[in-house]
Amino acid sequence: MHIRPHQNNNKPIVDAQDDFVPLNYFNIVKLKQGESFEYTVAGYETCIVPATGTVDVVMDGFTATDLGERRENVWDGEPEGVYVPTGRHVTFTCKSDDAEVFIAGAKFDEVLEPFAVRKDEIDMVQYGSDDSKTHRKIKHILGQKQHDRVGRLLVSELYTVGAGGWSGFPPHKHDTDRLPIETRHDETYNYRFRPDHGSAIQLIQEEGDDHGVGHHVRNGSTICLRTGYHPCVAMPGYEMYYFTILGGQSQRSLKQYFQPEHEYQLKTIPGIMDMVAKFK
């Protein structure tokens, strides 16, 4: 499902108990200096990640000050985040001139402890190659390093390295719980491009279909993925980024199932299995 860029006025783009991706929650909050935003999401653990700007985050018994260092765009520095336990009331306040803040969430009942993830704690992996048109960098905010502190939520930032190229290739899916070969994880993306008039095609091909559907995604587009194989390709001459939310149905670790006719391509992409291993 493609949700076109729009002014959401700090209202959830993917709300709790969404009909299409019930395991995910997603909001974008925009603030000016001194403005605050507060929220509680019953039944969902969340993560606050400034796309740009700096915020102070406050919960009862927990404070994280000066979260976020990026000013111009998502290429301008490293991400930071704060994990917010299920149902916990939280307030964040803009410290910079302005801020754009992502709130990622996954359905989870147990209440854990809050914590901050600073830029030196980000887990980064780079894989692929220019020759294979798959060169990519992933910055895990809630990834393998935080595995024992989070319930079902995985949060990452994905970048094409260079201008143009494929992401999410070979085609894979994660829509069915059938361990050990696959897990059910709903997924939500929000895209950005540099220059910002760039765009990409997000393909979604359902199991058993000969042809998939292509969505023309632009700066600020949101894609929700419930089923199907889903590679993506950016236009030549444009860098692509997408904020990635994964919520697991039965476990946090993601087990991708690669489309059988393309699975052999795993052997052509340098470092891809290191990437796969980080989604835990």
C-alpha positions in Angstrom: 0.0 0.0 0.0 1.3 3.4 -1.0 0.5 6.4 1.2 1.4 9.5 -0.8 3.3 12.4 0.8 0.9 14.7 2.7 0.7 17.0 5.7 -0.2 14.6 8.5 -0.4 17.4 11.1 1.4 15.2 13.6 -1.3 12.6 13.4 -0.3 8.9 12.9 0.3 7.9 9.3 -0.1 4.2 10.3 -2.1 4.1 13.5 -2.4 1.4 16.1 -4.5 -1.6 15.0 -4.1 -0.6 11.4 -6.3 -2.8 9.1 -3.4 -3.4 6.6 -0.3 -3.6 8.8 -1.6 -4.2 12.4 1.9 -5.0 13.7 3.2 -1.5 12.8 2.8 2.1 14.1 4.2 5.2 12.3 4.0 8.9 12.9 6.0 11.9 11.7 6.0 14.9 14.1 7.2 18.4 13.0 8.0 20.9 15.7 9.4 24.4 16.1 11.9 25.4 18.8 10.2 25.1 22.2 7.2 23.1 21.0 6.5 19.8 22.6 4.6 16.6 21.5 3.4 13.9 23.9 1.9 10.5 23.2 0.9 7.1 24.6 0.3 4.1 22.3 -1.4 1.3 24.2 -0.2 -2.2 23.1 2.8 -0.9 21.0 6.4 -0.3 21.9 7.9 2.7 20.0 11.1 4.4 19.1 11.7 8.1 18.7 14.2 9.0 15.9 14.8 12.6 14.9 15.1 12.8 11.1 16.4 16.3 11.5 16.7 18.5 14.6 17.3 18.0 18.3 14.9 17.0 21.0 14.8 16.3 24.7 12.8 13.2 25.6 11.1 12.8 29.0 9.3 9.9 30.6 8.6 9.2 34.3 12.0 8.3 35.7 13.8 8.7 32.4 15.3 11.6 30.4 17.4 11.8 27.2 18.7 15.2 26.4 19.9 16.6 23.0 18.8 13.6 21.0 19.6 14.1 17.3 22.4 16.0 15.5 21.2 16.3 11.9 20.2 19.7 10.6 19.7 19.7 6.9 18.5 16.2 6.0 18.9 12.5 6.8 22.4 12.5 5.1 23.6 15.1 7.5 25.1 13.0 10.3 24.2 9.8 12.2 20.8 8.9 13.7 19.9 8.6 17.3 16.8 7.1 19.0 15.0 6.5 22.3 13.1 3.3 23.0 9.7 3.9 24.6 8.2 0.9 26.3 4.6 -0.3 25.5 2.0 2.1 26.7 4.4 4.5 28.3 3.5 8.2 28.3 6.4 10.3 26.7 7.0 13.9 25.9 9.6 15.3 23.6 10.5 19.0 23.1 12.3 20.6 20.2 15.6 22.2 21.1 16.8 23.3 17.6 15.1 25.8 15.3 12.9 23.0 14.1 12.7 19.2 14.1 11.1 16.4 12.1 10.8 13.3 14.2 9.9 9.7 13.2 8.0 7.6 15.7 8.2 3.8 14.8 6.2 1.2 16.6 5.5 -2.5 16.8 2.7 -4.4 18.6 3.9 -5.8 21.8 2.3 -6.4 25.2 5.1 -6.7 27.7 6.5 -3.5 29.3 10.3 -3.2 29.2 12.7 -0.4 30.2 13.4 2.8 28.2 16.8 3.6 26.9 18.6 5.9 24.4 20.7 4.8 21.4 23.4 7.4 20.7 25.3 7.7 17.4 28.3 5.7 18.6 25.9 2.8 19.4 24.4 2.6 15.9 25.1 -0.8 14.2 26.1 -0.1 10.6 26.5 -2.6 7.8 27.5 -1.9 4.2 27.1 -4.5 1.4 26.7 -5.0 -2.3 28.7 -3.4 -5.1 28.5 -0.8 -7.8 29.0 -3.5 -10.4 25.9 -5.4 -9.2 23.9 -2.1 -8.7 23.1 -3.2 -5.1 25.5 -1.0 -3.1 23.7 -0.2 0.2 24.4 1.0 3.7 22.1 0.2 6.7 22.2 1.9 10.0 20.4 -0.1 12.7 19.0 2.0 15.5 17.1 -0.9 17.1 19.0 -3.9 15.8 21.1 -6.8 16.9 22.9 -4.8 19.6 19.5 -4.1 21.4 18.1 -7.6 20.9 17.6 -8.4 24.6 16.1 -5.0 25.4 13.3 -4.8 22.8 10.2 -7.0 22.2 9.2 -7.1 18.5 10.5 -3.9 17.0 13.3 -3.4 14.5 14.2 0.1 13.3 16.8 1.0 10.7 17.8 3.6 8.1 18.7 2.3 4.7 20.7 4.2 2.1 21.7 3.6 -1.5 25.4 4.1 -1.8 25.9 6.3 -4.9 23.1 7.5 -7.1 20.6 4.9 -8.3 20.5 1.2 -7.9 18.5 -1.6 -6.3 17.5 -2.3 -2.7 15.8 -5.3 -1.2 17.3 -7.5 -3.8 17.1 -10.4 -4.4 13.3 -10.2 -4.0 12.3 -11.5 -0.6 9.2 -11.7 1.6 8.4 -12.2 5.3 4.6 -12.6 5.5 4.2 -16.1 6.9 5.3 -17.6 10.2 6.8 -20.9 9.2 10.1 -21.2 11.0 12.8 -21.9 10.4 12.5 -20.6 6.8 10.3 -17.5 7.3 8.7 -15.2 9.8 5.7 -12.8 9.7 6.9 -9.2 9.9 4.8 -6.2 8.8 7.0 -3.5 7.4 6.6 0.2 6.8 9.0 2.5 4.9 9.2 6.3 4.6 11.4 7.5 1.6 13.7 10.5 1.1 15.7 11.4 -2.0 18.7 13.6 -2.7 18.1 15.8 -4.6 14.6 15.7 -3.2 12.8 15.6 -6.6 14.2 12.1 -7.1 12.0 9.0 -7.0 12.0 5.2 -7.2 9.8 2.3 -8.1 8.7 0.0 -5.2 7.7 -3.4 -6.6 5.4 -5.8 -4.8 4.8 -9.3 -6.2 2.5 -11.6 -4.5 3.3 -15.3 -4.1 2.1 -17.2 -7.2 1.6 -14.1 -9.4 3.6 -13.8 -12.6 3.6 -10.0 -12.5 3.8 -7.6 -9.6 2.7 -4.0 -9.0 5.0 -1.0 -9.2 4.4 2.0 -6.9 6.0 5.4 -7.9 7.5 6.6 -4.6 8.7 10.1 -4.1 10.2 12.2 -1.3 8.0 11.6 1.8 6.1 8.6 0.4 5.2 5.8 2.8 4.9 2.2 1.8 3.2 -0.4 4.0 4.1 -4.1 3.3 2.0 -6.9 4.6 2.6 -9.6 1.9 4.7 -10.3 -1.1 8.2 -9.9 -2.5 9.3 -6.3 -2.5 12.5 -5.1 -4.2 13.0 -1.4 -4.9 15.0 0.6 -7.5 16.0 4.2 -7.4 16.3 6.4 -10.5 19.9 7.0 -11.8 21.4 10.2 -10.5 19.5 10.2 -7.2 20.4 8.9 -3.7 17.6 7.1 -1.9 17.0 6.7 1.8 14.2 4.9 3.6 13.3 4.8 7.3 12.4 1.2 8.0 10.0 -0.3 10.6 9.6 -4.0 11.1 7.2 -5.6 13.6 7.3 -9.3 14.2 4.2 -11.4 14.9 5.8 -14.1 17.0 9.5 -13.0 17.4 11.8 -10.1 16.8 14.4 -11.7 14.6 13.5 -11.5 11.0 13.8 -14.5 8.7 13.5 -13.5 5.1 12.4 -15.9 2.4 14.1 -15.2 -1.0 12.1 -15.7 -4.2 13.4 -19.1 -5.4 14.1 -18.2 -9.0 16.3 -15.3 -7.9 17.9 -16.8 -4.7 21.1 -17.7 -6.6 21.8 -14.0 -6.8 22.7 -14.0 -3.1 26.1 -15.4 -4.3 26.6 -12.4 -6.6 26.2 -9.6 -4.0 29.2 -9.1 -1.7 28.4 -9.0 2.1 24.7 -9.6 1.7 24.6 -12.5 4.3 26.2 -10.1 6.9 23.2 -7.8 6.2 20.7 -10.6 6.6 22.3 -11.6 10.0 21.8 -8.1 11.4 18.0 -8.1 11.4 17.7 -9.8 14.8 
